[in-house]
Structures are given as C-alpha cells and as structure tokens.
Amino acid sequence: MFIVAVLKNSGQKNFEAFWNKQEAATFWSEIISCRKKLEGDVVREVSLYESEATSIEYGVKEARQGRLPALKTHKMLENIPFYEKVKRTGPGVVTPEVIAKAEKEIQAQSARFVDVTKETIAEFKQKVAAMDAAKEVNPADMAQMQDICYNLKAQGGGYSYTLITFAAGHLEKYLNRAAGTETVNERIINILNAYVTTFEFILNNRIKGTGGDLGRALIKKLDQVIKGVEESIDVKAVSEAAKPKPQPKPKATPKPAVEEQKPAAAAPKAAPATPKPAPQAPVEQPKPDPSVISQETLAELFDENKSSSTPKADMPKVDASSFDWSDKYVLGIAEIDEDHRYLFHLIQQFYMATEREASLYEMDYILSILKAYARVHFGREEAILAMCGYDDLLEHTKKHEELLAELDEMRDYYMMSSDQDARENISATFYKWISNHILIHDADYKEAAQAKIEKVSAFLQEFDMPKSWLGDNE
C-alpha cells in the first residue's frame, strides 16, 4: 500500500493510506497544488511511503513510527497565496479584495471582447475572400492575418474563450506554413473559411471554456475539413451532434390476450401477379475533380517549407508497449528517473490517442502537457548540473534547446497532417526523441550527479512539480 503523510505547521501529522498507487498519486498532486482543502492549519510538508503491510491500520502505524523510508518528500513553504507573496516584497496594497475586483472588471470586459472579436473575424474573412479571388498570397494581407491570429490566441483565454485560443493557435501555425506559397487552391480556402466559421460559431453561441459537447462537436467538424473529409463546417450539424440523445421509453408489458373462438376464415383470394420492373442501367458515378486532392495533408500543400526534421517513412514500427518504462533508462537519480517515466507516459498516451483517432483537441492537450513538462524537466536537469559543476553544462543546455525545438516541429507536423502513416511515424519519432535524450545525453552526467546525490535529491524534492497522469496508469 501507499501512505501519504501530511505535516502541518502546528506539528500535527495526518496519514492517508491507499491500496492503489494512482489514488495515492492523485491525492499527493492535489495536496502539492493546493487543490485539496484540508481542515486545520497550513500544510508544511508532504511525504510518500510504501508499505508491505496487509492492513491499513498496520501500514499507517509503520509510517507514524518512522519505520518506513520516505519515497519522496515535498516542502510547502513557498505554497502561499499570491497576495501574501506580493505583500512580502511590495508595499502591501494587493489584497484578496483588490484581486477579486480586478477579476470582476475583466469579466465585465467579456461582452466587449465578443463585439471587437467579431469585427476582427470579419476583417480576416475579407482577407480570405481577396485571396480566393486573386488565387495568390498577398504578403501584406498574410502578415495582417498572422497578426490577427496571434491576437486571438493571446486574448481568447483571458476572457475564458479557450476554444478561440486553441483554434487561433493552430490557424497561426497553418498560416506560417502558407506564407511561403505563392498560389492558392480550393483546399486552402476551404480550410481558412472553416476556421472563420469556427470563430463565428464560438462567438455567436458564447462558448466559453472547452464548450463541453458543443465544443467537441465543433472541433471535430473543423478537424474533418482539415483532413479533407468535408469541404466546410455545417453549423446545424454541429448543434445537432451536441444535443443529448433522447432515452427510449421503456416498453409497457402487454396484457395477456383472451382467446376468443372465431369462425374459420375464408381462404384468401390469390393476389394478381405484380410485373417485375425492367432492369435499369447502372448510374455512372461522377469522376473526381483532379484539381482537388481531398486527403492531401496540410504539410504537403507547402512541400518547399517542410522541415528537415519531418518524420521519415523508414522509421521503426512502434506500439503501446514501446513506451513502457524500462530499467535500461534508470539513471539512479530517483527524481530524474520519475521525470523520465512521466515523459514516457505522456508519449504513450499520445500514441494510444493516435490509435483511436482522437480529436485534434485531445491530441493538442497531450502535446501541450508534454512540451510544458519537458521544459520543466530540462530546467531541473540544468539546475542540478550547475550545482554539480558539470563541465559540459553549456553543451547540455544547448542540446535541451534543440530538443525543445524538435518537439515544436514534431507537434506542428502532427497537427498539420491528416495522413495516418505520417501520424504513426511521428510516434516513432517521439520514441527516438525520448530514448536518445536519456540513453545518450543524460547518461553523460550520471556519475557527476550521483557523486552529490544527497544534495541533488534534496534540491529536486524542494522544487518538485505535480504531474498529471493520464488514463488509468501511474
């Protein structure tokens, strides 16, 4: 079993026991991120233990008596309210009331945001129409369209329009690729108009946050246009898809029929024979328009701008088990090993989502977590290398920046591609990305870090970050 000990400022220590490691990890993360509201005074420290006991009572007793070594410990000294931090370093004018007032004013601007954004979308729509008419990209118009996307991406989330930020972020990447092309085809216009429809639908329906079923239905329709399955977004179909399906009414149990004696029926007359219809000639199916390649990937539209890091077709085959954690990746630094295990976990979740053809929204959610935690992990590594006086720190830091850039490129390539083989190749590329990071680059500093393992572990525990484990595994 797993036991989480919560030490409070008063010295009181509470213990929570869990048979399931996932439940213990969830409780730990909620404490660390201050989402779990506990009774009493402020939490000072959290520790995790593992016990072989067969009863919760005995396992907690072992932890309480100090007979179990802590798997990890996190000090909560810095987890204090934001306004208290400001008071410690500033004049002390920021109070909960001031923060609440500021948030209220931001909410009051939300309606104004919708009106202004509608005008901005109308301007973007005019640029798309001009591009369609000219059949070419005007550099000045393209620059303005990119600026619009950047502003939408930056402002949407601030007013709780999360889907605006999400869609604008992807449109911005698409335009960055489109900026290098000179001619415009029907597919490009269809995609741009689909984004316009997406923005208009979000604003007209005041869809905040992720939008629940309606938001998912909308993003799914946008995804179909990007993949070439549909030419445009049918907003009525979006609304219908999001409606809850009516539950069938239970059938009433029929009453048993009472048999009645009926006179024998007369033999029915033979019905006149119905003449069979003459066979019709098969209807000739319309031939596809050679100018429209419905399944062409977005990356292929701008072949000249393909990145050199684009996944190659000869990448090794991988499956879900390829991303299982293995002892061969263990460096012997528990906190760093846990970081690496988490990165493997995220890539495995990405692979499984790819296999079930999850929506762009879900895929981007996983990739966003992966990028964010990769940056956190690299920062933790660089800090301990500086602490250990590692000679190749600058080179290792440079390699981290290259890995982050590769991660961005792989993410963009995936989100802009609809070809299933390309999406499978990206999983193999992710596998190579994380494996090389651990087995080649991180193995070089293993001895230097282990030489100061106590100091390194204490630092990493102090600056630990909660991990959002996805799925059923931890």
VEXRO-749060 format. One record per residue (C-alpha): y, x, z; residue number from 1. Coordinates in Angstrom, 3 decimals. Example, Ala and Ser with C-alpha at 12.3 -4.5 7.8 and 13.67 -1.06 7.14 Angstrom:
BEGIN
[[-4.500 12.300 7.800] 1];
[[-1.060 13.670 7.140] 2];
REM end
This chain:
BEGIN
[[0.000 0.000 0.000] 1];
[[3.675 0.994 -0.331] 2];
[[6.152 0.768 2.531] 3];
[[9.955 0.796 2.243] 4];
[[11.832 1.813 5.405] 5];
[[15.485 0.729 5.697] 6];
[[17.548 2.670 8.249] 7];
[[20.840 1.074 9.334] 8];
[[23.947 2.673 10.808] 9];
[[23.072 1.336 14.246] 10];
[[19.813 3.290 14.161] 11];
[[17.674 0.195 13.653] 12];
[[14.858 0.752 11.167] 13];
[[13.176 -2.091 9.270] 14];
[[9.919 -1.790 7.336] 15];
[[8.745 -3.830 4.346] 16];
[[5.161 -3.426 3.072] 17];
[[3.904 -4.227 -0.425] 18];
[[0.414 -4.086 -1.882] 19];
[[1.850 -3.869 -5.388] 20];
[[3.850 -0.790 -6.390] 21];
[[6.001 -2.808 -8.791] 22];
[[7.123 -5.091 -5.952] 23];
[[7.984 -2.091 -3.786] 24];
[[9.953 -0.501 -6.659] 25];
[[11.875 -3.737 -7.229] 26];
[[12.763 -4.024 -3.533] 27];
[[13.795 -0.341 -3.484] 28];
[[16.058 -0.794 -6.526] 29];
[[17.680 -3.902 -5.043] 30];
[[18.485 -2.030 -1.838] 31];
[[19.844 1.029 -3.661] 32];
[[22.030 -1.046 -5.997] 33];
[[23.240 -3.203 -3.063] 34];
[[21.933 -6.385 -4.695] 35];
[[19.714 -7.128 -1.703] 36];
[[21.714 -8.652 1.130] 37];
[[20.208 -7.636 4.473] 38];
[[21.110 -9.026 7.849] 39];
[[22.875 -6.822 10.358] 40];
[[24.875 -3.642 9.928] 41];
[[25.256 -1.408 6.868] 42];
[[22.235 0.385 5.401] 43];
[[22.389 4.149 5.822] 44];
[[19.120 5.416 4.310] 45];
[[16.061 4.113 2.439] 46];
[[12.644 5.819 2.343] 47];
[[9.418 5.073 0.491] 48];
[[5.924 5.743 1.889] 49];
[[2.379 5.279 0.610] 50];
[[-0.483 4.381 2.953] 51];
[[-4.231 4.089 2.525] 52];
[[-4.401 1.518 5.340] 53];
[[-6.314 -1.697 4.722] 54];
[[-3.895 -3.849 6.724] 55];
[[-0.115 -4.202 6.530] 56];
[[0.182 -4.000 10.316] 57];
[[-1.562 -0.619 10.483] 58];
[[0.289 0.756 7.458] 59];
[[3.679 -0.127 8.946] 60];
[[2.555 1.394 12.246] 61];
[[1.771 4.690 10.464] 62];
[[5.219 4.746 8.835] 63];
[[7.009 3.796 12.068] 64];
[[5.266 6.591 13.998] 65];
[[6.160 9.176 11.331] 66];
[[2.575 9.824 10.282] 67];
[[3.287 9.294 6.574] 68];
[[5.213 11.763 4.382] 69];
[[8.120 10.153 2.517] 70];
[[7.578 9.923 -1.238] 71];
[[11.347 9.773 -1.684] 72];
[[14.468 9.133 0.372] 73];
[[17.910 7.884 -0.644] 74];
[[21.068 8.111 1.498] 75];
[[23.527 5.249 1.128] 76];
[[26.667 6.980 2.373] 77];
[[28.514 6.502 -0.918] 78];
[[27.464 2.896 -1.496] 79];
[[30.612 1.313 -0.067] 80];
[[32.848 -1.414 -1.534] 81];
[[35.187 -0.370 -4.323] 82];
[[38.356 -1.336 -2.476] 83];
[[37.289 0.799 0.517] 84];
[[36.987 3.824 -1.774] 85];
[[40.499 3.202 -3.073] 86];
[[41.827 2.946 0.476] 87];
[[40.357 6.315 1.356] 88];
[[42.165 8.081 -1.474] 89];
[[45.196 5.890 -2.184] 90];
[[47.955 4.045 -0.371] 91];
[[45.559 1.285 0.636] 92];
[[47.148 -1.546 -1.334] 93];
[[43.922 -2.649 -3.014] 94];
[[42.198 -5.384 -1.006] 95];
[[39.499 -7.919 -1.832] 96];
[[42.266 -10.485 -2.334] 97];
[[44.028 -8.272 -4.884] 98];
[[40.781 -7.703 -6.795] 99];
[[39.970 -11.436 -6.749] 100];
[[43.454 -12.236 -8.048] 101];
[[43.083 -9.715 -10.880] 102];
[[39.723 -11.181 -11.876] 103];
[[41.231 -14.683 -11.858] 104];
[[44.034 -13.573 -14.178] 105];
[[41.505 -12.030 -16.550] 106];
[[39.608 -15.320 -16.669] 107];
[[42.874 -17.155 -17.387] 108];
[[43.315 -14.995 -20.489] 109];
[[39.893 -16.024 -21.820] 110];
[[41.235 -19.043 -23.758] 111];
[[43.934 -16.886 -25.326] 112];
[[41.246 -14.370 -26.291] 113];
[[39.391 -17.047 -28.269] 114];
[[42.508 -18.056 -30.253] 115];
[[43.504 -14.476 -31.033] 116];
[[39.966 -13.523 -31.970] 117];
[[39.685 -16.462 -34.363] 118];
[[42.762 -15.159 -36.172] 119];
[[41.212 -11.684 -36.267] 120];
[[37.953 -13.027 -37.699] 121];
[[39.901 -14.942 -40.349] 122];
[[41.582 -11.677 -41.371] 123];
[[38.189 -9.954 -41.548] 124];
[[36.869 -12.840 -43.672] 125];
[[39.718 -12.380 -46.148] 126];
[[38.812 -8.691 -46.491] 127];
[[35.214 -9.630 -47.261] 128];
[[36.362 -12.133 -49.909] 129];
[[38.568 -9.478 -51.526] 130];
[[35.671 -7.028 -51.511] 131];
[[33.429 -9.638 -53.146] 132];
[[35.989 -10.358 -55.852] 133];
[[36.616 -6.686 -56.654] 134];
[[32.920 -5.661 -56.353] 135];
[[34.064 -2.407 -54.833] 136];
[[35.127 -0.997 -51.478] 137];
[[38.845 -0.567 -50.872] 138];
[[39.194 2.357 -48.403] 139];
[[42.283 0.828 -46.731] 140];
[[40.572 -2.552 -46.260] 141];
[[37.438 -0.833 -44.979] 142];
[[39.464 1.081 -42.379] 143];
[[41.045 -2.171 -41.165] 144];
[[37.640 -3.865 -40.975] 145];
[[36.297 -0.965 -38.901] 146];
[[39.289 -1.242 -36.551] 147];
[[38.649 -4.973 -36.140] 148];
[[35.019 -4.302 -35.238] 149];
[[35.983 -1.660 -32.713] 150];
[[38.454 -4.005 -31.006] 151];
[[35.970 -6.877 -30.922] 152];
[[33.324 -4.616 -29.429] 153];
[[35.689 -3.337 -26.758] 154];
[[37.235 -6.686 -25.798] 155];
[[34.365 -9.181 -26.040] 156];
[[32.517 -8.137 -22.912] 157];
[[35.729 -8.005 -20.882] 158];
[[36.142 -11.754 -21.379] 159];
[[32.426 -12.483 -20.833] 160];
[[31.744 -12.863 -24.571] 161];
[[28.798 -10.479 -24.508] 162];
[[27.438 -11.570 -27.888] 163];
[[30.779 -10.712 -29.527] 164];
[[30.462 -7.162 -28.229] 165];
[[26.801 -6.967 -29.268] 166];
[[27.328 -8.236 -32.830] 167];
[[30.536 -6.234 -33.352] 168];
[[28.776 -3.055 -32.257] 169];
[[26.119 -3.476 -34.924] 170];
[[28.614 -4.507 -37.564] 171];
[[30.669 -1.404 -36.805] 172];
[[27.612 0.798 -37.458] 173];
[[26.909 -1.083 -40.680] 174];
[[30.483 -0.589 -41.903] 175];
[[30.350 3.114 -41.054] 176];
[[27.437 3.401 -43.463] 177];
[[29.080 1.145 -46.048] 178];
[[32.249 3.252 -46.045] 179];
[[30.507 5.847 -48.206] 180];
[[29.584 3.483 -51.031] 181];
[[31.773 2.509 -53.952] 182];
[[30.108 -0.584 -55.406] 183];
[[29.380 -3.854 -53.628] 184];
[[26.393 -6.100 -54.318] 185];
[[25.498 -9.621 -53.267] 186];
[[23.367 -8.458 -50.348] 187];
[[26.236 -6.573 -48.721] 188];
[[28.482 -9.628 -48.965] 189];
[[25.743 -11.865 -47.540] 190];
[[25.390 -9.618 -44.506] 191];
[[29.135 -9.381 -43.887] 192];
[[29.531 -13.149 -44.195] 193];
[[26.611 -13.630 -41.798] 194];
[[28.456 -11.573 -39.190] 195];
[[31.591 -13.673 -39.780] 196];
[[29.549 -16.853 -39.276] 197];
[[28.082 -15.364 -36.088] 198];
[[31.516 -14.638 -34.637] 199];
[[32.851 -18.075 -35.619] 200];
[[29.853 -19.840 -34.090] 201];
[[30.212 -17.934 -30.801] 202];
[[33.925 -18.743 -30.541] 203];
[[33.676 -22.379 -31.655] 204];
[[30.914 -23.041 -29.145] 205];
[[32.445 -20.878 -26.389] 206];
[[29.167 -18.991 -25.954] 207];
[[29.623 -16.634 -23.008] 208];
[[27.160 -14.084 -21.721] 209];
[[23.975 -13.877 -23.767] 210];
[[24.158 -17.580 -24.586] 211];
[[20.628 -18.444 -23.465] 212];
[[18.505 -20.246 -26.074] 213];
[[21.532 -20.861 -28.305] 214];
[[22.474 -17.178 -28.291] 215];
[[18.908 -16.112 -29.052] 216];
[[18.649 -18.615 -31.910] 217];
[[21.920 -17.324 -33.389] 218];
[[20.945 -13.654 -33.201] 219];
[[17.550 -14.489 -34.710] 220];
[[19.266 -16.093 -37.717] 221];
[[21.572 -13.080 -38.085] 222];
[[18.503 -10.850 -37.917] 223];
[[16.899 -12.809 -40.769] 224];
[[19.933 -12.274 -43.003] 225];
[[19.977 -8.556 -42.198] 226];
[[16.277 -8.339 -43.078] 227];
[[16.851 -10.242 -46.331] 228];
[[14.716 -13.225 -45.303] 229];
[[17.726 -15.571 -45.551] 230];
[[20.949 -15.345 -47.547] 231];
[[23.167 -16.993 -44.947] 232];
[[23.171 -18.491 -41.462] 233];
[[22.604 -22.235 -41.257] 234];
[[24.600 -23.151 -38.133] 235];
[[22.955 -26.589 -37.929] 236];
[[19.546 -24.933 -37.869] 237];
[[20.766 -22.671 -35.055] 238];
[[21.792 -25.641 -32.950] 239];
[[18.550 -27.481 -33.684] 240];
[[16.440 -24.440 -32.825] 241];
[[18.137 -24.164 -29.440] 242];
[[17.583 -27.797 -28.489] 243];
[[14.843 -28.357 -25.916] 244];
[[11.741 -29.848 -27.447] 245];
[[11.031 -33.393 -26.169] 246];
[[7.964 -33.629 -23.973] 247];
[[5.314 -36.026 -25.303] 248];
[[4.892 -39.137 -23.179] 249];
[[1.502 -39.481 -21.528] 250];
[[-0.694 -41.940 -23.352] 251];
[[-1.419 -45.162 -21.480] 252];
[[-5.070 -45.700 -20.655] 253];
[[-6.270 -48.565 -22.883] 254];
[[-7.770 -51.572 -21.121] 255];
[[-11.422 -52.226 -21.924] 256];
[[-11.686 -54.796 -24.677] 257];
[[-13.557 -58.023 -24.046] 258];
[[-16.154 -58.630 -26.688] 259];
[[-15.930 -61.933 -28.472] 260];
[[-18.535 -63.474 -30.611] 261];
[[-17.148 -63.642 -34.125] 262];
[[-18.708 -65.260 -37.145] 263];
[[-20.167 -62.845 -39.625] 264];
[[-17.559 -61.727 -42.086] 265];
[[-17.984 -62.415 -45.757] 266];
[[-18.837 -59.415 -47.887] 267];
[[-15.640 -57.850 -49.218] 268];
[[-14.896 -58.036 -52.891] 269];
[[-15.091 -54.835 -54.831] 270];
[[-11.653 -53.352 -55.426] 271];
[[-10.671 -52.685 -59.022] 272];
[[-11.130 -49.047 -60.022] 273];
[[-7.930 -47.030 -59.936] 274];
[[-7.449 -44.889 -63.043] 275];
[[-7.192 -41.173 -62.290] 276];
[[-3.868 -39.576 -63.219] 277];
[[-3.871 -37.200 -66.130] 278];
[[-3.750 -33.518 -65.070] 279];
[[-0.255 -32.085 -65.143] 280];
[[0.680 -28.672 -66.448] 281];
[[1.400 -26.150 -63.659] 282];
[[5.077 -25.821 -62.780] 283];
[[6.377 -22.417 -63.767] 284];
[[7.858 -20.583 -60.763] 285];
[[11.334 -19.092 -61.249] 286];
[[11.358 -15.344 -61.687] 287];
[[13.157 -13.318 -59.013] 288];
[[16.631 -12.069 -59.809] 289];
[[16.213 -8.313 -60.453] 290];
[[19.682 -7.682 -59.016] 291];
[[18.666 -8.971 -55.552] 292];
[[16.118 -6.986 -53.516] 293];
[[15.501 -9.352 -50.633] 294];
[[13.559 -6.906 -48.448] 295];
[[15.668 -3.833 -49.157] 296];
[[16.525 -2.051 -45.922] 297];
[[20.132 -1.556 -44.974] 298];
[[19.641 2.192 -44.857] 299];
[[18.509 2.201 -48.498] 300];
[[21.703 0.442 -49.581] 301];
[[23.575 3.627 -48.794] 302];
[[20.989 6.231 -49.738] 303];
[[23.554 9.007 -50.099] 304];
[[24.563 8.626 -46.455] 305];
[[21.082 8.858 -44.967] 306];
[[20.957 11.193 -42.009] 307];
[[18.829 14.314 -42.199] 308];
[[17.114 13.087 -39.035] 309];
[[15.847 9.906 -40.721] 310];
[[12.168 9.469 -39.744] 311];
[[9.770 10.697 -42.397] 312];
[[6.832 8.715 -43.716] 313];
[[4.367 11.503 -42.782] 314];
[[4.959 11.092 -39.033] 315];
[[1.743 10.904 -36.960] 316];
[[0.425 7.466 -36.073] 317];
[[1.059 6.310 -32.514] 318];
[[0.013 3.327 -30.416] 319];
[[0.977 1.995 -26.982] 320];
[[-1.338 4.462 -25.219] 321];
[[0.529 7.381 -26.818] 322];
[[3.348 6.719 -24.348] 323];
[[1.182 6.616 -21.222] 324];
[[2.249 9.146 -18.609] 325];
[[0.013 12.239 -18.542] 326];
[[-0.418 15.191 -16.186] 327];
[[0.410 17.550 -19.038] 328];
[[4.059 16.505 -18.674] 329];
[[4.258 17.217 -14.929] 330];
[[6.739 19.978 -14.045] 331];
[[6.089 19.851 -10.316] 332];
[[9.591 18.582 -9.503] 333];
[[8.876 15.052 -8.295] 334];
[[12.280 13.546 -9.046] 335];
[[12.494 15.033 -12.567] 336];
[[8.889 14.004 -13.275] 337];
[[9.808 10.451 -12.244] 338];
[[12.773 10.529 -14.649] 339];
[[10.497 11.655 -17.466] 340];
[[7.912 8.980 -16.625] 341];
[[10.656 6.357 -16.811] 342];
[[11.814 7.585 -20.230] 343];
[[8.215 7.351 -21.469] 344];
[[8.061 3.839 -20.024] 345];
[[11.169 2.735 -21.946] 346];
[[9.901 4.156 -25.238] 347];
[[6.539 2.443 -24.666] 348];
[[8.361 -0.854 -24.092] 349];
[[10.271 -0.242 -27.323] 350];
[[7.013 0.335 -29.200] 351];
[[5.404 -2.836 -27.818] 352];
[[8.515 -4.871 -28.651] 353];
[[8.338 -3.493 -32.188] 354];
[[4.704 -4.557 -32.467] 355];
[[5.526 -8.154 -31.554] 356];
[[8.577 -8.105 -33.877] 357];
[[11.054 -8.796 -31.096] 358];
[[14.635 -9.771 -31.892] 359];
[[17.420 -7.277 -32.529] 360];
[[18.980 -8.317 -29.240] 361];
[[15.889 -7.372 -27.209] 362];
[[15.392 -4.119 -29.116] 363];
[[19.006 -3.113 -28.617] 364];
[[18.729 -3.932 -24.911] 365];
[[15.825 -1.490 -24.525] 366];
[[17.509 1.210 -26.622] 367];
[[20.735 0.837 -24.629] 368];
[[18.881 1.421 -21.358] 369];
[[17.074 4.383 -22.925] 370];
[[20.312 6.024 -24.045] 371];
[[22.077 5.361 -20.744] 372];
[[19.297 6.787 -18.620] 373];
[[18.745 9.754 -20.944] 374];
[[22.386 10.697 -20.345] 375];
[[21.938 10.287 -16.574] 376];
[[18.752 12.346 -16.618] 377];
[[20.307 15.147 -18.646] 378];
[[23.211 15.265 -16.222] 379];
[[20.830 15.582 -13.260] 380];
[[18.970 18.387 -15.016] 381];
[[22.131 20.295 -15.805] 382];
[[23.308 19.989 -12.197] 383];
[[20.135 21.500 -10.745] 384];
[[20.099 24.257 -13.377] 385];
[[23.638 25.228 -12.354] 386];
[[22.515 25.144 -8.715] 387];
[[19.611 27.487 -9.520] 388];
[[21.765 29.889 -11.532] 389];
[[19.681 29.297 -14.647] 390];
[[20.587 31.879 -17.304] 391];
[[20.214 29.584 -20.320] 392];
[[22.216 26.683 -18.861] 393];
[[24.722 26.567 -21.744] 394];
[[21.958 26.591 -24.342] 395];
[[20.051 23.890 -22.468] 396];
[[23.187 21.744 -22.216] 397];
[[23.762 22.158 -25.937] 398];
[[20.194 21.028 -26.578] 399];
[[20.846 17.918 -24.466] 400];
[[23.844 17.035 -26.620] 401];
[[21.716 17.450 -29.740] 402];
[[19.029 15.189 -28.262] 403];
[[21.588 12.505 -27.448] 404];
[[22.971 12.708 -30.985] 405];
[[19.441 12.378 -32.380] 406];
[[18.866 9.383 -30.122] 407];
[[22.006 7.721 -31.503] 408];
[[20.897 8.381 -35.073] 409];
[[17.400 7.033 -34.441] 410];
[[18.843 3.941 -32.784] 411];
[[21.209 3.330 -35.710] 412];
[[18.416 3.873 -38.220] 413];
[[16.174 1.366 -36.477] 414];
[[18.833 -1.308 -36.101] 415];
[[19.819 -0.962 -39.771] 416];
[[16.269 -1.072 -41.139] 417];
[[14.033 -4.025 -41.927] 418];
[[11.080 -2.121 -43.372] 419];
[[8.093 -2.333 -40.993] 420];
[[6.795 1.130 -41.913] 421];
[[10.199 2.634 -41.125] 422];
[[10.198 0.875 -37.762] 423];
[[6.747 2.257 -36.967] 424];
[[7.903 5.730 -37.964] 425];
[[10.788 5.518 -35.507] 426];
[[8.300 5.059 -32.638] 427];
[[6.524 8.237 -33.722] 428];
[[9.888 9.996 -33.855] 429];
[[10.691 8.833 -30.318] 430];
[[7.315 10.207 -29.179] 431];
[[8.112 13.596 -30.675] 432];
[[11.632 13.447 -29.191] 433];
[[10.491 12.952 -25.582] 434];
[[7.405 15.221 -25.835] 435];
[[9.366 18.169 -27.178] 436];
[[12.065 17.647 -24.567] 437];
[[9.560 18.028 -21.734] 438];
[[6.916 20.403 -23.076] 439];
[[9.247 22.816 -24.857] 440];
[[12.768 22.694 -23.426] 441];
[[12.199 21.644 -19.809] 442];
[[9.155 23.865 -19.307] 443];
[[11.504 26.856 -19.631] 444];
[[13.344 26.100 -16.364] 445];
[[10.263 25.063 -14.375] 446];
[[9.908 28.307 -12.423] 447];
[[13.646 28.630 -11.689] 448];
[[13.777 25.117 -10.236] 449];
[[10.564 25.456 -8.246] 450];
[[11.907 28.622 -6.624] 451];
[[14.544 26.440 -4.915] 452];
[[12.504 23.250 -4.774] 453];
[[13.751 22.067 -1.352] 454];
[[17.403 22.372 -2.324] 455];
[[16.739 20.828 -5.744] 456];
[[14.792 17.866 -4.323] 457];
[[17.433 17.177 -1.677] 458];
[[20.148 17.106 -4.334] 459];
[[18.177 14.848 -6.696] 460];
[[17.347 12.416 -3.905] 461];
[[21.014 12.288 -2.894] 462];
[[22.057 11.481 -6.458] 463];
[[19.153 9.207 -7.386] 464];
[[19.696 6.336 -9.831] 465];
[[17.881 2.979 -9.764] 466];
[[15.500 2.389 -12.642] 467];
[[14.971 -0.966 -14.357] 468];
[[11.233 -1.021 -15.013] 469];
[[10.445 -3.470 -17.790] 470];
[[7.305 -5.523 -18.228] 471];
[[4.526 -5.586 -15.675] 472];
[[4.055 -1.859 -15.088] 473];
[[5.957 0.507 -12.833] 474];
REM end
